[in-house]
Structures are given as C-alpha cells and as structure tokens.
Amino acid sequence: MRVAAIDIGTNTLRLLIADVSGDPTRTLVPIARRTIVARLGRGVDSTKLIDPDVLGRGVAVLAGFADIIRRMDVGVVRAVATSAMRDAGNSDLFLEQSTRVLGVTPDIIDSDEEAALSFRGATDGLGSNGPVLVIDPGGGSTEFVLGTTEPEYTVSIDIGSVRITERHLQERPVPPQVLAIARSAVDELMARVSLPMKPSVVIGVGGTFSTMAALHLDLPRFDSEKVHRSTLTDNAIEGLVEFLALKSVEETQQIQSMETGRADVILGGSIVVERALKVADATEVIVSETGILHGLALTLAESQAS
C-alpha cells in the first residue's frame, strides 16, 4: 500500500509519501518528502484571518504536492490542518480551494488528534518501556503528549514560533530585556502544563527541533538522517537561544545549516523549546524526524486495511 500524508501547518506545508508493509505491525518506507515554508499563519494571531496572498501561496504548494502524488501512483491521501486553520475565520475558503487542487478535503483536526498523531509518529520503533513525553512546537501552538504506549495526558498551548515572533521578536538582534519578556510570556502560557508523571524519555518533533539540532551539530547543510535521534541538552538549547538573539534575520539565514524561510522564526521557536523543557523538568531531549506526518501515514494505512 502506498499512502500520502499532508500536514498543513502554521509555518510549513509538508508531504510524506510512503509504502506500507507488514501485518499486523506496520512499517513505513518513505518514498518522497517535501517541506515548504508557506507561513499560512502570518498575521492570524492578530487578525484571525489568513492573508489572501498567503492563502494563494499555500494552495499553489498543495497543487505541487498533488502533482507529485499523481505521478507516484498513491493509493490513499489524507491532509490535515492544524493551529492556523483552527483559528482563522476564513479557513473555509482555503479548504475549498485546497480541495479543488488536491482532490480530497483537508481535515481541520483538533489539538487532541494533532497530539495523538505526533505521539504515534514519534514513538514508532522507539522501544521505550517508561513514560514518553512528546513535545511538538509548531508555528501557532505547542503540544505536550505523555504516555507509555498511548497518549495518557495531552495539553495544547497556544504559542509557537510564529506567534511568539509576531508578539515579541520583531526587532533583531533582540535586546536582553525583550528576550526576558518573551521568555516570561511563554512561561505564563505554559503554566497550564501539569504532567501527572515524570517521563523517562523526552522526544522533540517538528521543524524547530530539527533546525536546532542541525545548528547544534554545525552541519554543512541540513541532513535529516544526522538530525534524527540526535540529542539536545537544556544547556545547548539555552546557548542556541542566546546565540540567535544576537543575530539579525539576515545573519541567521547565512548560517550554513539553516533551512530557507525559517530564519525569522527560529529564535521564537527556540525560546518555546527552551521553556517547554523547563516546564517538563527535563535536561535533554531526543530529536525525532518522525512526528505528525509519520503518525498520519501509519493511521491512514491501518484505516484502509481494517
């Protein structure tokens, strides 16, 4: 079975096409991946609307995904949309245009389903016996998911790399007092997080964690295989925040391992990650390249087989 999973996020649009093998245990063999920074959530925090220009750009990206899907003889497709679409008053317009180019209607999923998919993808093949905490910082929200084999505790916090950047980090480099305000703002929102048990493993998924890992490893260019299952300590994360705060957006973009389109929000995302580890009382996190897309592809295959 060949499946296609599409994640319509606040900052990025991502596609995974994979062959699925194995019964009853499902194994994914990735065939194609695409990640495009479309910034659908630009301004949604203040206007509660997707900007028409951004909307058109997002639909064009999905049209490109549809071309790839058609060429690769995919059997089943599912697209999910998260924080920006949950918040935008004109999401129906985006869904209408997206359905026309994709041939399927994207599902706007709630934070619980988003968290469950991230947990499924991040823990696939991990083999941990103890409680696992998955932290998924997106552009508009950050999900905390704790469980052993299934999610037992989930909470979604309405802060992510795009939101915190638009609210507090427009000026670059960032003065120390502004950096302190941004950290305090995230802490205030994350006070809602109350983990019922201490995790034995913490996993970080999504573009912010992947980019931070690439920066920490000082890769000559982004390399998914080297990033996957690498480790970031709390000290390394704090150091990255301080390092990025001293740079302009232009200087950040010149860093060799920086993905195009992420330079203006990576500081905000790094602050969210830093504060998330503090609220989880964790000193290190394993970075995973298998998150919501991987979980979506697995559940999609299972639903077709049942």
LOZAKE-849054 format. One record per residue (C-alpha): y, x, z. Coordinates in pm, 1 decimal. Last residue first. Layout:
% residues N
{rec {Y,X,Z}} ...
This chain:
% residues 306
{rec {-264.6,-933.0,852.6}} {rec {-226.2,-652.2,598.7}} {rec {123.7,-752.0,489.4}} {rec {250.9,-775.5,845.3}} {rec {97.7,-438.0,928.0}} {rec {267.2,-268.4,633.3}} {rec {606.6,-409.2,731.5}} {rec {554.3,-306.8,1091.8}} {rec {488.0,51.2,984.6}} {rec {780.5,63.7,739.0}} {rec {1021.2,-77.1,999.0}} {rec {909.1,174.9,1260.0}} {rec {963.6,462.5,1018.5}} {rec {1305.8,329.9,923.3}} {rec {1402.1,269.2,1288.8}} {rec {1313.5,617.7,1404.7}} {rec {1112.8,907.4,1266.1}} {rec {1336.2,1215.1,1232.8}} {rec {1288.7,1286.9,1600.9}} {rec {1496.4,1507.8,1829.1}} {rec {1332.3,1580.9,2164.5}} {rec {1579.1,1551.2,2451.5}} {rec {1662.7,1773.4,2745.8}} {rec {1817.9,1758.8,3093.2}} {rec {1773.9,1386.8,3153.1}} {rec {1939.7,1171.4,3419.8}} {rec {1938.4,877.9,3175.5}} {rec {2310.4,818.5,3241.8}} {rec {2371.7,1187.3,3181.2}} {rec {2165.9,1192.1,2862.4}} {rec {2364.3,897.5,2726.7}} {rec {2695.3,1069.4,2813.5}} {rec {2612.9,1371.4,2597.2}} {rec {2475.6,1155.5,2315.7}} {rec {2790.7,939.7,2306.5}} {rec {3005.5,1253.7,2311.1}} {rec {2802.1,1394.9,2022.8}} {rec {2852.8,1076.7,1822.2}} {rec {3227.0,1099.5,1866.7}} {rec {3224.1,1464.4,1761.6}} {rec {3002.0,1379.8,1463.9}} {rec {3240.8,1109.2,1341.0}} {rec {3482.4,1295.5,1111.0}} {rec {3225.0,1545.4,983.1}} {rec {2961.8,1290.6,882.3}} {rec {3051.0,1233.9,516.8}} {rec {2862.5,1532.6,379.3}} {rec {2596.4,1661.2,618.9}} {rec {2698.4,1959.4,833.5}} {rec {2456.3,2255.4,829.1}} {rec {2701.5,2502.4,678.1}} {rec {3001.2,2410.9,892.0}} {rec {3282.5,2352.0,642.2}} {rec {3298.0,1980.3,724.3}} {rec {3394.7,2066.4,1081.9}} {rec {3687.4,2275.5,960.1}} {rec {3815.9,1983.3,754.0}} {rec {3772.7,1742.5,1044.1}} {rec {3975.3,1978.3,1261.2}} {rec {3795.4,2189.1,1518.7}} {rec {3832.7,2243.5,1894.1}} {rec {3653.0,1920.2,1986.3}} {rec {3351.4,2034.6,1784.7}} {rec {3286.0,2334.4,2009.6}} {rec {3334.6,2141.3,2334.5}} {rec {3096.0,1869.1,2218.0}} {rec {2846.6,2128.6,2093.3}} {rec {2852.6,2306.6,2428.0}} {rec {2785.2,1982.2,2611.8}} {rec {2484.3,1925.6,2386.0}} {rec {2351.0,2276.9,2444.7}} {rec {2388.6,2234.2,2821.2}} {rec {2205.3,1899.9,2811.0}} {rec {1920.2,2066.1,2626.6}} {rec {1832.7,1990.1,2265.1}} {rec {1474.7,2018.3,2141.2}} {rec {1322.3,2026.9,1791.6}} {rec {1068.6,1756.9,1708.5}} {rec {1207.7,1708.1,1356.4}} {rec {1506.4,1934.8,1286.4}} {rec {1304.5,2200.7,1105.2}} {rec {1136.7,1943.0,879.8}} {rec {1463.3,1758.3,814.3}} {rec {1645.9,2068.0,690.6}} {rec {2026.6,2050.4,677.7}} {rec {2166.5,2367.1,528.4}} {rec {2198.1,2728.6,644.7}} {rec {2060.1,2606.0,979.8}} {rec {2250.6,2702.0,1292.7}} {rec {1972.1,2563.6,1514.9}} {rec {2234.7,2391.2,1730.4}} {rec {2414.6,2257.6,1423.4}} {rec {2089.9,2123.8,1275.2}} {rec {2002.1,1965.3,1610.3}} {rec {2344.9,1802.0,1631.6}} {rec {2301.5,1662.8,1280.1}} {rec {1962.9,1513.7,1364.6}} {rec {2090.2,1363.3,1691.8}} {rec {2388.2,1202.3,1520.0}} {rec {2182.5,1085.1,1222.1}} {rec {1930.5,883.0,1417.7}} {rec {1669.4,938.4,1687.6}} {rec {1667.1,1101.5,2031.7}} {rec {1345.6,1117.2,2233.1}} {rec {1326.6,1150.1,2611.5}} {rec {988.0,1226.9,2769.9}} {rec {859.2,1172.8,3125.1}} {rec {1092.3,879.3,3168.3}} {rec {1215.5,780.9,3514.5}} {rec {1157.3,415.5,3593.7}} {rec {1362.9,94.5,3600.1}} {rec {1641.5,248.2,3389.1}} {rec {1978.7,95.9,3468.1}} {rec {2219.1,117.5,3173.6}} {rec {2519.5,-109.9,3228.1}} {rec {2727.5,190.6,3342.1}} {rec {2707.7,293.6,2977.5}} {rec {3035.0,118.4,2896.7}} {rec {3228.9,298.9,3169.2}} {rec {3068.8,631.5,3082.2}} {rec {3174.0,590.2,2718.0}} {rec {3536.5,533.9,2817.7}} {rec {3522.9,827.0,3061.0}} {rec {3404.4,1062.0,2786.0}} {rec {3680.7,944.1,2553.0}} {rec {3944.5,986.3,2823.9}} {rec {3822.5,1340.5,2900.5}} {rec {3840.2,1432.6,2531.6}} {rec {4195.0,1295.6,2521.5}} {rec {4293.4,1513.4,2819.1}} {rec {4134.9,1820.9,2661.1}} {rec {4332.6,1778.5,2334.9}} {rec {4112.5,1689.4,2035.5}} {rec {4146.6,1904.4,1724.0}} {rec {4185.4,1661.8,1563.3}} {rec {4361.0,1332.9,1644.8}} {rec {4182.8,1006.6,1559.9}} {rec {3939.6,1051.2,1849.5}} {rec {3992.6,760.9,2090.4}} {rec {3923.5,413.1,1951.5}} {rec {3834.4,488.7,1591.0}} {rec {3612.9,782.9,1689.3}} {rec {3443.9,590.0,1970.2}} {rec {3361.7,303.3,1733.2}} {rec {3234.3,525.8,1450.3}} {rec {3003.3,741.5,1664.2}} {rec {2862.7,455.9,1870.3}} {rec {2960.5,211.7,2141.6}} {rec {2848.6,-143.6,2201.2}} {rec {2567.3,-61.7,2443.4}} {rec {2221.8,-202.0,2373.7}} {rec {1964.7,-230.8,2651.8}} {rec {1588.7,-225.8,2639.2}} {rec {1318.5,-211.7,2905.8}} {rec {942.9,-249.8,2860.3}} {rec {917.9,-136.6,2498.5}} {rec {551.7,-86.0,2401.7}} {rec {306.4,201.4,2453.6}} {rec {478.3,357.1,2754.3}} {rec {824.2,205.0,2769.9}} {rec {1198.1,263.9,2769.1}} {rec {1441.6,174.7,2491.2}} {rec {1811.9,268.6,2508.1}} {rec {2014.1,153.7,2207.3}} {rec {2359.6,278.2,2113.0}} {rec {2601.4,68.3,1910.6}} {rec {2855.2,91.4,1628.5}} {rec {2779.7,408.8,1436.3}} {rec {2431.4,450.5,1572.6}} {rec {2305.4,618.0,1888.3}} {rec {1928.9,564.6,1928.3}} {rec {1792.7,682.8,2263.2}} {rec {1416.0,648.8,2308.8}} {rec {1283.2,680.5,2664.0}} {rec {911.3,742.3,2699.8}} {rec {706.4,653.8,3006.8}} {rec {400.3,873.2,3053.8}} {rec {88.2,934.1,2848.8}} {rec {260.8,1089.8,2546.0}} {rec {65.0,1105.9,2220.1}} {rec {366.3,1136.9,1990.1}} {rec {193.7,1002.5,1677.7}} {rec {434.8,712.0,1641.4}} {rec {674.2,729.6,1937.8}} {rec {998.0,749.4,1736.6}} {rec {902.4,483.4,1483.4}} {rec {784.6,224.3,1732.5}} {rec {1076.9,288.2,1966.2}} {rec {1331.0,257.9,1684.1}} {rec {1169.8,-67.1,1568.7}} {rec {1175.9,-208.1,1922.3}} {rec {1541.8,-113.4,1972.7}} {rec {1651.7,-279.0,1648.3}} {rec {1446.9,-585.7,1741.6}} {rec {1622.4,-605.9,2077.6}} {rec {1967.0,-534.9,1928.5}} {rec {1947.2,-835.0,1697.6}} {rec {1846.8,-807.4,1333.5}} {rec {2064.3,-901.4,1037.6}} {rec {1790.7,-941.8,777.5}} {rec {1864.5,-818.9,427.4}} {rec {1790.5,-1072.5,151.8}} {rec {1547.4,-950.5,-112.8}} {rec {1607.1,-894.0,-485.9}} {rec {1803.6,-581.2,-407.9}} {rec {2107.5,-629.3,-632.6}} {rec {2161.6,-1003.1,-582.3}} {rec {2050.1,-994.3,-219.7}} {rec {2314.9,-731.9,-145.9}} {rec {2588.9,-950.1,-293.6}} {rec {2496.5,-1247.9,-77.8}} {rec {2436.0,-1036.4,230.6}} {rec {2775.7,-870.4,197.8}} {rec {2946.5,-1207.4,164.9}} {rec {2754.5,-1340.6,466.6}} {rec {2872.7,-1039.3,669.3}} {rec {3228.6,-1173.2,651.0}} {rec {3283.0,-1220.6,1026.1}} {rec {3157.0,-870.1,1100.8}} {rec {2997.6,-804.3,1441.1}} {rec {2625.7,-837.1,1367.5}} {rec {2679.3,-674.4,1028.9}} {rec {2840.9,-369.7,1187.7}} {rec {2567.2,-342.5,1452.9}} {rec {2247.2,-370.4,1248.7}} {rec {2125.7,-460.9,902.7}} {rec {1759.7,-471.6,799.5}} {rec {1606.7,-437.6,454.7}} {rec {1243.4,-517.0,377.6}} {rec {1052.2,-432.6,62.2}} {rec {690.9,-487.5,-47.6}} {rec {471.9,-349.1,-326.0}} {rec {680.6,-55.5,-443.1}} {rec {620.5,59.7,-800.6}} {rec {829.9,377.4,-777.4}} {rec {1074.7,299.7,-1057.8}} {rec {1165.0,-38.7,-910.3}} {rec {1230.0,109.1,-565.4}} {rec {1451.7,383.1,-710.5}} {rec {1660.9,129.0,-899.9}} {rec {1689.3,-87.8,-587.8}} {rec {1819.4,209.1,-387.3}} {rec {2094.2,255.3,-645.6}} {rec {2186.4,-112.1,-615.2}} {rec {2192.2,-62.8,-237.1}} {rec {2447.9,215.2,-277.6}} {rec {2660.9,-9.8,-500.2}} {rec {2645.5,-285.7,-236.7}} {rec {2774.0,-42.3,23.5}} {rec {3061.1,71.8,-197.8}} {rec {3161.7,-287.4,-262.9}} {rec {3165.8,-363.1,109.3}} {rec {3373.9,-52.2,174.9}} {rec {3635.6,-169.2,-74.4}} {rec {3631.5,-522.0,70.4}} {rec {3673.8,-395.2,432.4}} {rec {3404.3,-542.8,652.0}} {rec {3563.3,-775.0,905.1}} {rec {3580.9,-791.3,1285.3}} {rec {3931.3,-641.0,1252.6}} {rec {3933.8,-392.6,1542.7}} {rec {3570.5,-278.9,1571.3}} {rec {3507.5,-357.8,1204.2}} {rec {3760.4,-91.8,1098.3}} {rec {3502.8,123.7,921.4}} {rec {3163.6,-27.9,997.6}} {rec {3034.1,-7.2,643.2}} {rec {3082.2,370.9,657.6}} {rec {2892.1,441.0,332.4}} {rec {2719.8,765.3,432.2}} {rec {2414.2,778.2,206.8}} {rec {2064.3,875.2,319.6}} {rec {1774.4,867.1,71.6}} {rec {1406.1,926.9,128.9}} {rec {1112.5,922.5,-111.5}} {rec {733.9,943.6,-92.0}} {rec {676.6,943.8,282.9}} {rec {307.7,925.7,382.2}} {rec {281.0,675.6,664.8}} {rec {-35.7,638.5,871.1}} {rec {-153.4,302.2,1006.7}} {rec {-432.7,292.6,1261.7}} {rec {-663.5,-5.4,1193.9}} {rec {-712.1,92.9,919.3}} {rec {-559.8,394.4,747.2}} {rec {-310.1,445.0,466.7}} {rec {49.0,348.1,398.2}} {rec {245.7,498.7,111.7}} {rec {611.3,544.5,187.2}} {rec {956.0,465.6,51.8}} {rec {1235.0,522.3,303.7}} {rec {1594.4,423.4,233.7}} {rec {1903.9,478.3,443.6}} {rec {2254.8,335.3,449.9}} {rec {2485.5,517.1,688.7}} {rec {2775.6,455.1,927.0}} {rec {2733.2,102.9,1062.4}} {rec {2373.7,86.0,949.8}} {rec {2191.1,-85.9,667.3}} {rec {1836.5,46.8,715.7}} {rec {1609.5,-0.3,414.9}} {rec {1229.7,14.5,425.1}} {rec {1017.7,37.2,109.6}} {rec {641.3,-7.3,115.5}} {rec {348.0,127.1,-86.1}} {rec {0.0,0.0,0.0}} 
